[in-house]
Amino acid sequence: MHVDHTKNIIEVNSVSFAYASVSVLSDITFAIHAGDYLGIIGPNGSGKTSLLKVMLGLVRAQKGSVTLFGKPIEKYKEWHRIGYVPQKATSFDPLFPATVREIVAMGRYGKRGLFHWLTARDNEVIDRALQEVEMTAFADRLIGDLSGGQQQRVFIARALAGEPDIIFLDEPTVGVDMRTQEEFYALLRRLNQEKGITLVLVSHDIHVISREVTELACINERLVYYGEPRAFIEGDYLNALYGCVNCAHPHKDQNHV
């Protein structure tokens, strides 16, 4: 998909955020454009997840502002336009008595509202979301009976069921094997390039993400880098990001701050 750099759908302006007296984000400014596939990377405790939560309105910045589709976040109401697959979305009671289809159907209620019967149109969207993630054959299976990778596909389908313009994913490949990760990234690539959905992906894996995304935001409390992945790889940014020379990126982010 062509990225439209003249159309900002999310703007983060001079955002600072702290837990108690501990600064987590300091003076962060950047924009997400229509069609972007943005990767947010950084070391443990760098503020990646906190930045995501600020953009989603789950926590409020102490300073600065966030604009969603041209509206201040405090006044934004069209949350169905934004899909969210949180950290450890699959960490729930394996005996939870819900089928794959029922989980995906939950994504329609952000658009339809609670206590509304699903229409034929809703069911068509649910069917299409299951098809997009190649989980149609599992529609009647209990969610707890699926593998971690299959569960992640279901939660992406739940986000797709809301027909969002943008989907945020927070460390979606943690705990799944390499083959499943490759299939998962192929799915995200297709959603971005063929379906035109803007994606924002938080990850700890610099090398994989830099191959996949169109833009990189590198966070270590401050915004260390924002731009094309190639320029990051070719530039001398790892020292600023991790505070070391020729350092290897972490393979597992233990502190999801």
N, C-alpha and C positions, 0 to 999 in steps of 0.2 A: 504494500500500500504506500502511496505517496504521502509523505509527512507534510502537513500544511503549517509552515513556520509563521504564517501570518495570523493563525487562529490559535490563541491561547485558550485552553479549556480549564486549566488550573493555574493560578498564580500564587506563589509563596513570596511574600514581601517582608524582608527584615525580621523573620520569625526567630524568637528566642523562647526557650522553654526550660524549666528546671523542676526537679523533684525536690521539694523542701528547699534547701540551700545549695543543692548540687546542680550545677549547670549541665544540661544535656545537649541543648541546641543553642547556638549563638549566631544571630544575625544571618540567617539562611535566606537567600533570595534566588529563585529560578522560576521558570514557567514550563508547563507541560503542554505540548501542542497536539492538535488533532492528528491521530495516526502514529504518535510516538510509541515506541516500545522502550520504556525507560527502565534501566537497571539502577538500583540504589545499593551501593556497596560500602563497606567500611569495616574496621576491626571490631572486636567485642566491645560492647558498651559505647559505641560511637554515636548512637542516637538514631539509627536507621528506623527501628520500629516506632520510636517516639515521633519521628517525622511523619511516618505513615498515619499514626493516630491523630496528629494535628490536622493533616489534610482531610481526614475522614470525620473530623469533628468529635472524635471520641475523647480527646483531651483538648484543653484550650491553651493557646500560646499566651505567655505573660506579656510578650511584646510582639509587634508586627501584625500582619493580617494575611488571611487566606481568601482567595476569590475562586468560586466554583461556577463555571459557565457564566461568568460575568456578574455574579451576585456575591456579596459578602457572605462568608460561611454562616454567620449568625442568622442570616435571613434566608438561607437556602432551604428549600422544601422538596425538591425533586430528587430524593435520594434513590429512587428506582433507576436513575441514570448511572448510578455508581455501584458496581459489584465489588464484593470484598471476600477474599478467601484468607482468613486469619491464620496466624501461627498455630500449628498443631490442630487444624480444623478437624482432623480425624481422631483426636484424643477424646473419646466419649465412651460411655458404657457400651461394651460390645453386645449386650443383651437388649439394647434400646430397640423396642418393637416397631421399627419403621422400615418400609421398603425403600429401595432406591428411588422409585417414582415419587413416593411421598416426600422424600427429602428434596428432590428437585422441585416439586410443586410448591414448596415453601418459598421459593424464589419469586413466585407470582404475586404473593401477598403484599410485597413492598409496593407493587404497582396497582394491584386491585384493592388492597386494604383487607384487614382481617374481617372475618364473618361474612365473606362474600362467596357464593358458590362459584366454582370454576366453570367457565363457559367452554364451548367448543373451541373457540379461539385460544383460550388458555391451554387447553389440552394439546392443541397443535404446536404451541410454542414449547411446551414441556417435551413433546415427542421430538421436536427438532433439536432441543438442547441435548437430549440423550443421544441423538444421532451424531451430533457434532463431536461429542467426546467418546463415541464408539462404545456406549454402554446400554444400548437399546435391549440387547439380549439379557441384561441383568436387571431389567426394570422391576421385576417382581421379587427379586432377592432381598433378603434383609441386609441392611447396610453393614451390620456387624459381621456378616459372613464374608465380606470382601477383603482383599489385600489392601495394604496402605496406598499403593499406587492407584488401584481402582477407586478407593474411597476419595482420593484427591480429585479424580476425574468427575465423580459425582458432585463434589462441592463446587467445582468449576461449572458444571451443568446447572447447579442451583443458582449460581451467579448469572449465567447466561439466560436463565428463565425470566429474569427481570428485564431482559433486552437492554442491557446497559451500553452506554457509550464508552465507558472506561472500566477496567477491572484492576483492582489492587490485589497483589498476592504477596504474602509475607512468609518467606522461607518455605515455599511449597514442596521442595524436594528433600527436606530433611527426613532421614529415616527410610528412604527408598533406595533400591539398588541402582547401579549405573545404567542398566538397560532400561529400567523404568524411567529414570531421569531423561534419557535420550528421547524416549517416546513422549514424555511429558513436554519437553521443550519443542518437539515437532508439533505437538498440538497447539502450544502457545503461538508458535510461528505462524501456523495456519490461521488462527483466530485474528492475528494482527494483519497479516498480509492479504488474506483472502476475504475475511469478514469485516475488516476495517475497524476492529475494536482497539482502542488505545489501551496499552498495558503498562502497569507499574509493578515491577518485581523487585522485592528486597531479597538479597542473597549475600552469602559470604564467599561464594566461589568466583573470584575475579576472572579466571581464565575462561570458564564456561560462559559466564554472563557477557563478557566482552565479545564473544563470538555471536551471541544471539541478538543483542539489543541494538537499537538505533542511537540511543543516547545513554550516557553514564552520569550519574550523580554520585560523587565520592564524598562520604561524610565522615568526619572525625570531630564531632561537636560543631565545627564550622564546615562550610562547603569548600572542600579542597579542590574539586574539579567538577565541571559540568560541561559536557560536549560529546563529540564523537568518540567511540571506544578506541579507534585507531590512534588518535592523538594522545590518549591517555597511555596506551601501551608504549608508544614511541617516546613519550615524554618522561621526565624524571619526577613522577608523582608518588611513587610508592613510598619514598622516604618521608614525604610530607604526610601521607595517609597513615603509615604505620610507625613512623619515627625510627626507621632503621634502613640501612643500605643493603640492597640485594636480599631483602627479606622474602620469605615464602609466605603466600597468603594462607590464612587459617582454613582448615578443611571442615571444621565444625564450630559453629558459633554457640558457645555455651551461655553467654550472657545476652539475652535478647532485649537490650534496652532501646 
